[in-house]
Every structure is written in structure tokens, then in C-alpha cells.
Amino acid sequence: MQAEVLSAVVKGILIGLFMAISVGPTLFAVIKYSMDNSYKAGLAFVLGVSVSDIMYVTIANIAATWLALLKEYTSYIAYGGAAILIAVGAAGLFRKATPKRPSKTQATISGAHYVRIWASGFLINTINPGVIISWLAAVSATANKNGWYRFILFASCLVLILAIDFLKVFLAEKIRVLLTPRRLIYVQRGSSLVLMCLGLLLLVKTIFE
């Protein structure tokens, strides 16, 4: 029993590491929101991503066949994801910015703004075809295991992903305070450009495939 639990935890950690360190749109979005606002905004985005992951894991384990049906609509999902990434990236890239030294005190933003940031994290992760395929593959690979094994595996996986995402937020906040005003603008626009390029790449890939 202990060996089975240990096996589930180890596999969950490995899957979590793979998904957490993969370079994707959520990584650059975390950097963008953390640097544009504060670590609280980055945490709101990360929590939105986490809720999306929990939703997919739950659906996949309860109704894996239903989730598999989404593979037939991956092109439509990809178009939606590309549109959101391009819009978020373009907004940050073309927004007028003036050099301003970052404050060591946290920015104050409204509760409604936090909800919008949370929703953007949820949507960007939810309509990412790679996320759907990754979770479906993970669930399919453990379909022959009992319920407790899958629970421990995916709980370990989700906790690790959330912990690493929290670390990304606080690292981005530390970097933000140390940067000069002009370099901060370059980093913000650089992360926005990467988001827009990822959206364009997803769009082109979907069109030609």
C-alpha cells in the first residue's frame, strides 16, 4: 500500500513538473500581470489557471469519453485561444507607456479587476488545446488504476503545479522591483510580444493543420 502511494506521488510530481515548467502562454501571462500590477494580480491569474486544471482533471476522471469528444473541436478551441492571446499581447505591446520607477509598495486595484484577471487565467488555460490533450493523456495512462491511486497522483500533480506557479509570481515581483524603469518597460513589452507571437503561432498552426 505504501509503495503504491509513493508511486502515485512520484508520478504526480513528474507530471506536475513537466506541465509547470513547460514554456507556454501562462508563463508569460504570469510575468506580465505580476509586473504590470502586483504579485496579487499574478496570484489571481494563477488561481484562475489552477481552477481550470482542477476542472479538467475532475471531468477527465469522471467522464474521460466526454472529454475525448473535445478533440473533435480542437481547431475551434485553438482559434479562440489564439484570439485571446493575440488580444492580450497586442494590448500590452501597443499601450503607451512612460518610464516609471516601480514602487516597493503594492499597487491598489479593485476587486472587479482581480476577478477579470482571474477569469483571463481560467480562460487562457481552458481553451489551450495542449492542456486538454495533456490531461486526457495523463488520465488515459492511469485508467487501469483504482480511484485512490488516481486521486493521490492528480492531487500531488495539481499542488506542485500551483506551488511552482506561485514561485513564478514572487520571482517576477522581485525582478520587477530590481529593474530600472526603462528596462521594466522592455520586459513588459517583451512578455506581451511573446504572448502575441504564441497566439499567432497557434493561429497559423491551426489553419495549416
Residue frames as a rotation matrix with the C-alpha (Angstrom) as fourth column:
MET 1
0.565 0.825 0.000 0.00
0.825 -0.565 0.000 0.00
0.000 0.000 -1.000 0.00
GLN 2
0.503 -0.455 -0.735 2.76
0.119 -0.806 0.580 2.43
-0.856 -0.379 -0.351 0.94
ALA 3
-0.586 -0.748 0.311 4.65
0.373 0.091 0.923 1.56
-0.719 0.657 0.226 -2.23
GLU 4
-0.146 0.628 0.764 1.53
0.983 0.005 0.184 2.26
0.112 0.778 -0.618 -4.29
VAL 5
0.808 0.423 -0.411 1.01
0.509 -0.852 0.125 5.63
-0.297 -0.310 -0.903 -2.60
LEU 6
0.068 -0.885 -0.461 4.67
0.050 -0.459 0.887 6.53
-0.996 -0.084 0.013 -3.15
SER 7
-0.604 -0.247 0.758 4.40
0.704 0.279 0.653 5.52
-0.373 0.928 0.005 -6.80
ALA 8
0.358 0.838 0.412 1.33
0.924 -0.380 -0.030 7.76
0.132 0.392 -0.911 -7.25
VAL 9
0.743 -0.130 -0.656 3.07
0.217 -0.881 0.420 10.73
-0.633 -0.454 -0.627 -5.58
VAL 10
-0.313 -0.950 -0.023 6.24
0.196 -0.089 0.977 10.32
-0.929 0.301 0.214 -7.68
LYS 11
-0.470 0.201 0.859 4.28
0.881 0.171 0.442 10.06
-0.058 0.964 -0.258 -10.93
GLY 12
0.652 0.757 -0.041 2.15
0.758 -0.653 -0.004 13.06
-0.029 -0.029 -0.999 -9.92
ILE 13
0.420 -0.597 -0.683 5.28
0.090 -0.722 0.686 15.11
-0.903 -0.350 -0.250 -9.22
LEU 14
-0.600 -0.685 0.413 6.81
0.443 0.146 0.885 14.15
-0.666 0.714 0.215 -12.58
ILE 15
-0.077 0.667 0.741 3.65
0.976 -0.101 0.193 15.10
0.204 0.738 -0.644 -14.48
GLY 16
0.791 0.407 -0.456 3.37
0.541 -0.813 0.213 18.31
-0.284 -0.415 -0.864 -12.47
LEU 17
-0.015 -0.891 -0.455 6.98
0.177 -0.450 0.875 19.27
-0.984 -0.067 0.164 -13.18
PHE 18
-0.623 -0.204 0.755 6.51
0.738 0.169 0.654 18.68
-0.261 0.964 0.045 -16.89
MET 19
0.214 0.822 0.528 3.37
0.906 -0.369 0.208 20.83
0.366 0.433 -0.824 -17.08
ALA 20
0.758 0.102 -0.644 4.63
0.483 -0.752 0.449 23.56
-0.438 -0.651 -0.619 -14.71
ILE 21
-0.058 -0.886 -0.460 7.97
0.072 -0.464 0.883 24.21
-0.996 0.018 0.090 -16.43
SER 22
-0.113 0.081 0.990 6.64
0.969 0.228 0.092 23.93
-0.219 0.970 -0.104 -19.97
VAL 23
-0.827 -0.205 -0.524 7.10
0.112 -0.973 0.203 27.28
-0.552 0.109 0.827 -21.73
GLY 24
-0.360 0.790 0.496 3.60
0.912 0.186 0.366 28.31
0.196 0.584 -0.787 -22.71
PRO 25
-0.137 0.358 0.924 1.29
0.252 -0.889 0.382 31.33
0.958 0.285 0.032 -22.69
THR 26
0.817 0.519 -0.250 0.51
0.357 -0.115 0.927 31.08
0.452 -0.847 -0.279 -18.97
LEU 27
0.123 -0.858 -0.498 4.18
0.979 0.021 0.205 31.59
-0.165 -0.512 0.843 -18.03
PHE 28
-0.751 -0.460 0.475 4.45
0.579 -0.804 0.137 34.90
0.319 0.377 0.870 -19.87
ALA 29
0.130 0.872 0.473 0.98
0.181 -0.490 0.853 35.98
0.975 -0.025 -0.221 -18.76
VAL 30
0.657 0.016 -0.754 2.02
0.746 0.130 0.653 35.46
0.109 -0.991 0.073 -15.11
ILE 31
-0.413 -0.890 -0.190 5.09
0.889 -0.440 0.126 37.65
-0.196 -0.117 0.974 -15.70
LYS 32
-0.581 0.226 0.782 3.01
0.377 -0.777 0.504 40.31
0.721 0.588 0.367 -17.46
TYR 33
0.480 0.867 0.133 0.28
0.239 -0.275 0.931 40.58
0.844 -0.416 -0.339 -14.79
SER 34
0.501 -0.357 -0.788 2.77
0.862 0.125 0.491 40.45
-0.077 -0.926 0.370 -11.90
MET 35
-0.570 -0.820 -0.047 4.91
0.803 -0.568 0.182 43.22
-0.176 0.066 0.982 -13.39
ASP 36
-0.482 0.451 0.751 2.04
0.325 -0.704 0.631 45.38
0.814 0.549 0.193 -14.65
ASN 37
0.484 0.778 0.402 0.18
-0.198 -0.350 0.916 45.34
0.853 -0.522 -0.015 -11.34
SER 38
-0.034 -0.502 0.864 1.47
-0.997 -0.037 -0.060 43.43
0.063 -0.864 -0.499 -8.32
TYR 39
-0.934 -0.341 -0.108 2.03
-0.329 0.937 -0.113 39.93
0.140 -0.070 -0.988 -7.01
LYS 40
-0.463 0.838 0.290 -1.67
-0.174 0.235 -0.956 39.87
-0.869 -0.493 0.037 -6.02
ALA 41
0.339 0.558 -0.758 -2.66
-0.854 -0.155 -0.496 40.20
-0.394 0.816 0.424 -9.67
GLY 42
-0.416 -0.588 -0.694 -0.27
-0.790 0.611 -0.045 37.38
0.451 0.530 -0.719 -10.57
LEU 43
-0.938 0.108 0.329 -1.78
-0.143 0.745 -0.651 35.20
-0.315 -0.658 -0.684 -7.84
ALA 44
0.000 0.995 -0.101 -5.30
-0.499 -0.088 -0.862 35.93
-0.867 0.050 0.496 -9.14
PHE 45
0.203 -0.003 -0.979 -4.22
-0.969 0.140 -0.202 34.80
0.138 0.990 0.025 -12.62
VAL 46
-0.758 -0.590 -0.277 -2.55
-0.531 0.806 -0.261 31.66
0.377 -0.051 -0.925 -11.26
LEU 47
-0.682 0.573 0.453 -5.64
-0.211 0.439 -0.873 30.73
-0.700 -0.691 -0.179 -9.23
GLY 48
0.311 0.782 -0.540 -7.74
-0.790 -0.103 -0.605 31.04
-0.529 0.615 0.585 -12.40
VAL 49
-0.137 -0.480 -0.866 -5.36
-0.841 0.518 -0.155 28.63
0.523 0.708 -0.475 -14.15
SER 50
-0.934 -0.276 0.226 -5.49
-0.357 0.725 -0.590 26.25
-0.001 -0.632 -0.775 -11.18
VAL 51
-0.197 0.943 0.267 -9.32
-0.457 0.153 -0.876 26.15
-0.868 -0.294 0.401 -11.15
SER 52
0.397 0.281 -0.874 -9.23
-0.918 0.109 -0.382 25.35
-0.012 0.954 0.301 -14.87
ASP 53
-0.543 -0.685 -0.486 -6.77
-0.644 0.711 -0.282 22.49
0.539 0.160 -0.827 -14.25
ILE 54
-0.828 0.289 0.480 -8.92
-0.286 0.520 -0.805 21.10
-0.482 -0.804 -0.348 -11.43
MET 55
0.189 0.950 -0.250 -11.98
-0.724 -0.037 -0.689 21.28
-0.664 0.311 0.680 -13.68
TYR 56
0.206 -0.162 -0.965 -10.25
-0.890 0.379 -0.254 19.30
0.407 0.911 -0.066 -16.44
VAL 57
-0.830 -0.552 -0.082 -8.86
-0.454 0.754 -0.475 16.68
0.324 -0.357 -0.876 -14.07
THR 58
-0.547 0.706 0.450 -12.29
-0.376 0.273 -0.885 16.19
-0.748 -0.653 0.116 -12.49
ILE 59
0.418 0.736 -0.533 -14.08
-0.806 0.029 -0.592 15.96
-0.420 0.677 0.605 -15.84
ALA 60
-0.098 -0.552 -0.828 -11.42
-0.855 0.472 -0.213 13.66
0.509 0.687 -0.518 -17.28
ASN 61
-0.944 -0.297 0.143 -11.66
-0.325 0.761 -0.562 11.23
0.058 -0.577 -0.815 -14.37
ILE 62
-0.351 0.893 0.282 -15.45
-0.280 0.187 -0.942 11.25
-0.893 -0.410 0.184 -14.24
ALA 63
0.712 0.647 0.273 -16.15
0.137 0.253 -0.958 11.28
-0.689 0.719 0.091 -17.97
ALA 64
-0.322 -0.940 -0.116 -13.00
-0.047 -0.106 0.993 10.72
-0.945 0.325 -0.010 -19.99
THR 65
-0.388 0.234 0.891 -15.07
0.869 0.417 0.268 9.76
-0.309 0.878 -0.365 -23.04
TRP 66
0.735 0.677 -0.040 -16.84
0.640 -0.712 -0.288 13.14
-0.224 0.186 -0.957 -22.94
LEU 67
0.428 -0.658 -0.619 -13.54
-0.219 -0.740 0.636 14.99
-0.877 -0.137 -0.461 -22.74
ALA 68
-0.494 -0.629 0.600 -12.27
0.397 0.451 0.799 12.96
-0.773 0.633 0.026 -25.68
LEU 69
0.324 0.704 0.631 -15.11
0.920 -0.078 -0.385 14.44
-0.222 0.705 -0.673 -27.75
LEU 70
0.728 -0.094 -0.679 -13.46
-0.006 -0.992 0.130 17.85
-0.685 -0.090 -0.723 -27.35
LYS 71
-0.343 -0.920 0.187 -10.62
0.181 0.131 0.975 16.61
-0.922 0.368 0.122 -29.56
GLU 72
-0.093 0.403 0.911 -13.05
0.983 0.184 0.019 16.90
-0.160 0.897 -0.413 -32.49
TYR 73
0.827 0.474 0.302 -13.35
0.508 -0.861 -0.040 20.62
0.241 0.186 -0.953 -31.79
THR 74
0.209 -0.831 -0.516 -9.71
0.791 -0.167 0.589 21.40
-0.575 -0.531 0.622 -31.10
SER 75
-0.500 -0.401 0.768 -9.50
0.815 -0.519 0.260 23.68
0.294 0.755 0.586 -34.13
TYR 76
0.354 0.710 0.609 -12.33
0.342 -0.704 0.622 25.90
0.871 -0.012 -0.492 -32.83
ILE 77
0.852 -0.119 -0.509 -10.82
0.500 -0.099 0.860 25.89
-0.152 -0.988 -0.025 -29.34
ALA 78
-0.132 -0.991 0.032 -7.45
0.923 -0.111 0.367 26.80
-0.360 0.078 0.930 -30.83
TYR 79
-0.238 0.112 0.965 -8.94
0.634 -0.735 0.242 29.74
0.736 0.669 0.103 -32.77
GLY 80
0.793 0.587 0.166 -10.48
0.223 -0.532 0.816 31.08
0.567 -0.610 -0.553 -29.56
GLY 81
0.629 -0.633 -0.451 -7.23
0.632 0.078 0.771 30.66
-0.453 -0.770 0.449 -27.65
ALA 82
-0.329 -0.768 0.550 -5.23
0.944 -0.291 0.157 32.35
0.039 0.570 0.820 -30.41
ALA 83
0.165 0.487 0.858 -7.63
0.453 -0.810 0.373 35.31
0.876 0.327 -0.354 -30.46
ILE 84
0.964 0.215 -0.159 -7.34
0.227 -0.346 0.910 35.86
0.141 -0.913 -0.382 -26.70
LEU 85
0.293 -0.935 -0.199 -3.53
0.789 0.120 0.602 35.56
-0.539 -0.333 0.773 -26.69
ILE 86
-0.355 -0.400 0.845 -3.18
0.854 -0.506 0.120 37.97
0.380 0.764 0.521 -29.61
ALA 87
0.477 0.635 0.608 -5.57
0.308 -0.768 0.561 40.47
0.823 -0.080 -0.562 -27.99
VAL 88
0.922 -0.164 -0.350 -3.85
0.330 -0.139 0.934 40.37
-0.201 -0.977 -0.074 -24.58
GLY 89
0.025 -0.994 0.104 -0.39
0.890 0.070 0.450 40.59
-0.454 0.081 0.887 -26.15
ALA 90
-0.219 -0.060 0.974 -1.31
0.768 -0.627 0.133 43.41
0.602 0.777 0.183 -28.53
ALA 91
0.792 0.572 0.212 -2.92
0.295 -0.664 0.687 45.42
0.534 -0.482 -0.695 -25.72
GLY 92
0.729 -0.576 -0.368 0.29
0.380 -0.107 0.919 45.29
-0.569 -0.810 0.141 -23.68
LEU 93
-0.131 -0.855 0.501 2.58
0.935 0.061 0.348 45.82
-0.329 0.514 0.792 -26.68
PHE 94
-0.343 0.048 0.938 0.88
0.683 -0.673 0.284 48.88
0.645 0.738 0.198 -28.13
ARG 95
0.727 0.576 -0.374 -0.22
0.669 -0.467 0.578 50.51
0.159 -0.670 -0.725 -24.89
LYS 96
0.349 -0.593 0.726 1.50
-0.065 -0.788 -0.612 53.83
0.935 0.167 -0.314 -24.37
ALA 97
0.735 -0.185 -0.652 3.98
0.671 0.332 0.663 53.59
0.093 -0.925 0.369 -21.51
THR 98
0.554 -0.598 0.580 6.28
-0.387 -0.801 -0.456 56.10
0.737 0.028 -0.675 -19.89
PRO 99
-0.291 -0.745 -0.600 9.32
0.299 0.525 -0.797 55.18
0.909 -0.411 0.070 -17.76
LYS 100
0.425 0.468 0.775 8.21
-0.649 -0.439 0.621 54.99
0.631 -0.767 0.117 -14.15
ARG 101
-0.676 -0.737 0.021 10.22
-0.521 0.457 -0.721 53.63
0.522 -0.499 -0.692 -11.27
PRO 102
0.033 0.722 -0.691 8.36
0.166 0.678 0.716 50.68
0.986 -0.138 -0.098 -9.74
SER 103
0.140 0.115 0.983 7.16
-0.848 -0.499 0.179 51.26
0.511 -0.859 0.027 -6.21
LYS 104
-0.842 -0.470 -0.263 8.15
-0.245 0.769 -0.590 48.92
0.480 -0.433 -0.763 -3.43
THR 105
-0.596 0.737 0.319 4.59
-0.369 0.101 -0.924 49.14
-0.713 -0.669 0.212 -2.12
GLN 106
-0.686 0.367 0.628 1.90
0.629 0.734 0.258 47.07
-0.366 0.572 -0.734 -3.75
ALA 107
-0.903 0.423 0.079 -0.44
-0.261 -0.685 0.680 48.67
0.342 0.593 0.729 -6.25
THR 108
-0.607 0.778 0.163 -4.08
-0.043 0.172 -0.984 49.01
-0.794 -0.604 -0.071 -5.20
ILE 109
-0.859 0.400 -0.318 -6.56
-0.357 -0.025 0.934 47.67
0.366 0.916 0.164 -7.72
SER 110
-0.152 0.919 0.363 -10.27
-0.988 -0.136 -0.069 46.99
-0.015 -0.370 0.929 -7.42
GLY 111
-0.303 0.151 0.941 -11.89
-0.325 0.912 -0.251 43.67
-0.896 -0.382 -0.228 -6.65
ALA 112
0.771 0.637 -0.008 -13.52
-0.184 0.211 -0.960 43.67
-0.610 0.742 0.280 -10.09
HIS 113
0.396 -0.725 -0.564 -10.05
-0.897 -0.176 -0.404 43.93
0.194 0.666 -0.720 -11.67
TYR 114
-0.556 -0.584 0.591 -8.90
-0.722 0.692 0.004 40.86
-0.412 -0.425 -0.806 -9.73
VAL 115
0.185 0.721 0.668 -11.98
-0.092 0.689 -0.719 38.97
-0.978 0.072 0.193 -10.97
ARG 116
0.865 0.108 -0.489 -11.16
-0.474 -0.143 -0.869 39.89
-0.164 0.984 -0.073 -14.59
ILE 117
-0.105 -0.977 -0.187 -7.55
-0.980 0.133 -0.145 38.76
0.166 0.169 -0.972 -14.14
TRP 118
-0.443 0.029 0.896 -8.74
-0.439 0.864 -0.245 35.50
-0.782 -0.502 -0.370 -12.56
ALA 119
0.598 0.772 0.214 -11.14
-0.125 0.353 -0.927 34.98
-0.792 0.528 0.308 -15.46
SER 120
0.587 -0.451 -0.672 -8.37
-0.800 -0.202 -0.564 35.59
0.119 0.869 -0.480 -18.02
GLY 121
-0.525 -0.794 0.306 -6.22
-0.835 0.550 -0.007 32.92
-0.162 -0.259 -0.952 -16.32
PHE 122
-0.153 0.579 0.801 -9.14
-0.162 0.785 -0.598 30.50
-0.975 -0.221 -0.027 -16.34
LEU 123
0.799 0.561 -0.216 -9.98
-0.263 0.004 -0.965 31.16
-0.541 0.828 0.151 -20.00
ILE 124
0.258 -0.781 -0.569 -6.42
-0.959 -0.135 -0.249 31.10
0.118 0.610 -0.784 -21.35
ASN 125
-0.697 -0.534 0.479 -5.80
-0.622 0.783 -0.033 27.75
-0.357 -0.321 -0.877 -19.69
THR 126
-0.028 0.799 0.600 -9.22
-0.141 0.591 -0.794 26.30
-0.990 -0.107 0.096 -20.50
ILE 127
0.882 0.436 -0.178 -9.11
-0.206 0.017 -0.978 26.99
-0.424 0.900 0.105 -24.25
ASN 128
-0.063 -0.954 -0.292 -5.50
-0.966 -0.016 0.259 25.85
-0.252 0.298 -0.921 -24.61
PRO 129
0.693 0.388 -0.607 -5.68
-0.592 0.787 -0.173 22.64
0.411 0.479 0.776 -26.71
GLY 130
-0.241 -0.886 -0.396 -2.36
-0.317 0.457 -0.831 21.49
0.917 -0.074 -0.391 -25.25
VAL 131
-0.652 0.071 0.755 -3.88
-0.757 -0.003 -0.653 21.47
-0.044 -0.997 0.056 -21.76
ILE 132
0.443 0.894 0.063 -6.83
-0.873 0.446 -0.199 19.34
-0.206 0.033 0.978 -22.90
ILE 133
0.580 -0.272 -0.768 -4.59
-0.367 0.755 -0.544 16.81
0.728 0.597 0.338 -24.63
SER 134
-0.498 -0.860 0.111 -2.10
-0.457 0.152 -0.876 16.68
0.737 -0.487 -0.469 -21.72
TRP 135
-0.454 0.384 0.804 -4.73
-0.839 0.120 -0.531 15.99
-0.300 -0.916 0.267 -19.07
LEU 136
0.658 0.716 -0.235 -6.55
-0.751 0.602 -0.270 13.49
-0.052 0.354 0.934 -21.27
ALA 137
0.235 -0.673 -0.701 -3.28
-0.346 0.616 -0.707 11.63
0.908 0.409 -0.088 -21.87
ALA 138
-0.711 -0.529 0.463 -2.49
-0.583 0.076 -0.809 11.60
0.393 -0.845 -0.363 -18.14
VAL 139
-0.040 0.790 0.612 -5.94
-0.888 0.252 -0.384 10.27
-0.458 -0.559 0.692 -17.25
SER 140
0.719 0.303 -0.626 -5.83
-0.624 0.678 -0.388 7.65
0.307 0.670 0.676 -20.02
ALA 141
-0.154 -0.896 -0.417 -2.44
-0.416 0.441 -0.795 6.42
0.896 0.051 -0.441 -18.79
THR 142
-0.923 -0.170 0.345 -3.87
-0.378 0.245 -0.893 5.80
0.067 -0.955 -0.290 -15.29
ALA 143
-0.107 0.981 -0.161 -7.29
-0.884 -0.020 0.466 4.48
0.455 0.192 0.870 -16.34
ASN 144
0.190 0.140 -0.972 -6.47
0.012 0.989 0.145 0.98
0.982 -0.039 0.186 -15.03
LYS 145
-0.843 -0.520 -0.141 -5.62
0.173 -0.014 -0.985 2.28
0.510 -0.854 0.102 -11.54
ASN 146
-0.108 0.829 -0.549 -8.05
0.974 0.198 0.107 2.50
0.198 -0.523 -0.829 -8.64
GLY 147
0.630 0.534 0.564 -9.72
0.472 -0.840 0.268 5.70
0.617 0.097 -0.781 -7.52
TRP 148
0.886 -0.323 -0.334 -7.42
0.199 -0.386 0.901 6.38
-0.420 -0.864 -0.277 -4.55
TYR 149
-0.045 -0.945 0.324 -4.32
0.818 0.152 0.555 5.99
-0.573 0.290 0.766 -6.72
ARG 150
-0.109 0.066 0.992 -5.62
0.843 -0.522 0.127 8.50
0.526 0.850 0.001 -9.27
PHE 151
0.877 0.471 0.097 -6.70
0.334 -0.741 0.582 10.89
0.346 -0.478 -0.807 -6.50
ILE 152
0.593 -0.727 -0.344 -3.25
0.352 -0.150 0.924 10.90
-0.724 -0.669 0.167 -4.87
LEU 153
-0.225 -0.713 0.664 -1.49
0.927 0.052 0.370 11.19
-0.299 0.699 0.649 -8.26
PHE 154
0.005 0.286 0.958 -3.51
0.716 -0.670 0.197 14.14
0.698 0.685 -0.208 -9.53
ALA 155
0.948 0.262 -0.180 -3.63
0.307 -0.606 0.734 15.86
0.083 -0.751 -0.655 -6.13
SER 156
0.259 -0.940 -0.221 0.19
0.575 -0.034 0.817 15.73
-0.776 -0.338 0.532 -5.98
CYS 157
-0.329 -0.357 0.875 0.37
0.944 -0.165 0.287 16.97
0.042 0.920 0.391 -9.55
LEU 158
0.415 0.616 0.670 -2.01
0.581 -0.745 0.326 19.92
0.700 0.254 -0.667 -9.05
VAL 159
0.901 -0.129 -0.413 -0.43
0.320 -0.443 0.837 21.01
-0.291 -0.887 -0.358 -5.75
LEU 160
-0.056 -0.998 0.041 3.04
0.715 -0.011 0.699 21.03
-0.697 0.069 0.714 -7.33
ILE 161
-0.223 0.042 0.974 1.86
0.884 -0.413 0.220 22.99
0.411 0.910 0.055 -10.38
LEU 162
0.766 0.583 0.270 0.21
0.397 -0.760 0.515 25.59
0.506 -0.287 -0.813 -8.13
ALA 163
0.678 -0.578 -0.454 3.31
0.418 -0.205 0.885 25.86
-0.604 -0.790 0.103 -5.91
ILE 164
-0.347 -0.839 0.419 5.60
0.845 -0.086 0.527 26.41
-0.406 0.537 0.739 -8.91
ASP 165
0.053 0.449 0.892 3.18
0.747 -0.611 0.263 28.99
0.663 0.652 -0.368 -10.36
PHE 166
0.944 0.219 -0.247 3.21
0.330 -0.616 0.716 30.84
0.005 -0.757 -0.653 -7.01
LEU 167
0.194 -0.959 -0.205 7.02
0.609 -0.046 0.792 30.80
-0.770 -0.278 0.575 -7.18
LYS 168
-0.315 -0.249 0.916 6.90
0.928 -0.283 0.242 32.32
0.199 0.926 0.321 -10.68
VAL 169
0.624 0.651 0.433 4.71
0.521 -0.759 0.390 35.15
0.583 -0.018 -0.813 -9.36
PHE 170
0.897 -0.272 -0.349 7.02
0.200 -0.455 0.868 36.05
-0.395 -0.848 -0.353 -6.47
LEU 171
-0.125 -0.956 0.265 10.14
0.782 0.069 0.619 35.80
-0.610 0.284 0.739 -8.66
ALA 172
-0.063 0.189 0.980 8.53
0.850 -0.505 0.152 38.16
0.524 0.842 -0.129 -11.16
GLU 173
0.895 0.439 0.076 7.73
0.316 -0.747 0.585 40.56
0.313 -0.500 -0.808 -8.31
LYS 174
0.498 -0.795 -0.347 11.34
0.434 -0.117 0.893 40.50
-0.750 -0.596 0.287 -7.03
ILE 175
-0.364 -0.630 0.686 12.65
0.908 -0.076 0.413 41.15
-0.208 0.773 0.599 -10.54
ARG 176
0.378 0.623 0.685 10.14
0.747 -0.642 0.171 43.97
0.547 0.447 -0.708 -11.03
VAL 177
0.949 -0.009 -0.315 11.45
0.228 -0.672 0.704 45.91
-0.218 -0.740 -0.636 -8.01
LEU 178
0.168 -0.984 -0.051 15.10
0.431 0.027 0.902 45.50
-0.887 -0.174 0.429 -9.10
LEU 179
-0.025 -0.171 0.985 14.60
1.000 0.005 0.027 46.62
-0.009 0.985 0.171 -12.71
THR 180
-0.857 -0.213 -0.469 15.22
0.185 -0.977 0.106 50.18
-0.481 0.005 0.877 -13.87
PRO 181
-0.030 0.941 -0.337 12.13
-0.243 -0.334 -0.911 52.00
-0.970 0.054 0.238 -15.20
ARG 182
0.073 0.036 -0.997 13.11
-0.982 -0.174 -0.078 51.71
-0.177 0.984 0.023 -18.89
ARG 183
-0.856 -0.408 -0.318 14.15
-0.459 0.883 0.102 48.06
0.239 0.234 -0.942 -18.59
LEU 184
-0.639 0.703 0.312 10.85
0.040 0.436 -0.899 47.33
-0.769 -0.562 -0.306 -16.87
ILE 185
0.254 0.721 -0.645 9.02
-0.670 -0.350 -0.655 48.65
-0.697 0.598 0.394 -19.93
TYR 186
-0.303 -0.454 -0.838 11.17
-0.924 0.355 0.141 46.46
0.234 0.817 -0.527 -22.19
VAL 187
-0.987 -0.067 0.144 10.39
-0.114 0.933 -0.341 43.37
-0.112 -0.353 -0.929 -20.12
GLN 188
-0.268 0.963 0.042 6.66
-0.107 0.014 -0.994 44.15
-0.958 -0.270 0.100 -20.06
ARG 189
0.343 0.372 -0.863 6.56
-0.854 -0.260 -0.451 44.69
-0.393 0.891 0.228 -23.80
GLY 190
-0.618 -0.638 -0.460 8.75
-0.760 0.635 0.140 41.65
0.203 0.436 -0.877 -24.36
SER 191
-0.851 0.357 0.385 6.35
0.080 0.813 -0.577 39.39
-0.519 -0.460 -0.720 -22.46
SER 192
0.159 0.934 -0.320 3.40
-0.309 -0.261 -0.915 40.96
-0.938 0.244 0.247 -24.34
LEU 193
0.016 -0.244 -0.970 5.19
-0.998 -0.064 0.000 40.34
-0.062 0.968 -0.244 -27.65
VAL 194
-0.928 -0.372 -0.007 5.79
-0.372 0.928 -0.003 36.69
0.008 0.000 -1.000 -26.72
LEU 195
-0.432 0.852 0.297 2.10
0.085 0.366 -0.927 36.27
-0.898 -0.375 -0.230 -25.86
MET 196
0.376 0.580 -0.723 1.07
-0.638 -0.404 -0.656 37.77
-0.672 0.708 0.218 -29.19
CYS 197
-0.332 -0.596 -0.731 3.59
-0.932 0.325 0.158 35.60
0.143 0.734 -0.664 -31.10
LEU 198
-0.923 0.053 0.381 2.33
-0.089 0.935 -0.344 32.48
-0.374 -0.351 -0.858 -29.34
GLY 199
0.024 0.999 -0.028 -1.21
-0.072 -0.026 -0.997 33.41
-0.997 0.026 0.071 -30.38
LEU 200
0.319 0.025 -0.948 -0.13
-0.902 -0.298 -0.311 33.99
-0.290 0.954 -0.072 -33.99
LEU 201
-0.726 -0.649 -0.227 1.80
-0.684 0.714 0.148 30.72
0.066 0.263 -0.962 -33.99
LEU 202
-0.662 0.569 0.488 -1.24
0.108 0.716 -0.689 28.85
-0.742 -0.404 -0.535 -32.67
LEU 203
0.326 0.807 -0.492 -3.42
-0.398 -0.355 -0.846 30.54
-0.858 0.471 0.205 -35.32
VAL 204
0.015 -0.413 -0.911 -1.08
-1.000 0.000 -0.016 29.67
0.007 0.911 -0.413 -38.20
LYS 205
-0.907 -0.390 0.160 -0.60
-0.404 0.912 -0.068 26.12
-0.120 -0.126 -0.985 -36.95
THR 206
-0.323 0.872 0.369 -4.36
0.064 0.409 -0.910 25.61
-0.944 -0.270 -0.188 -36.70
ILE 207
0.393 0.480 -0.785 -5.00
-0.693 -0.407 -0.596 27.00
-0.605 0.777 0.173 -40.19
PHE 208
-0.082 -0.550 -0.831 -2.40
-0.964 0.256 -0.075 24.77
0.254 0.795 -0.551 -41.89
GLU 209
-0.967 -0.251 0.049 -3.15
-0.255 0.925 -0.281 21.63
0.025 -0.284 -0.959 -39.87
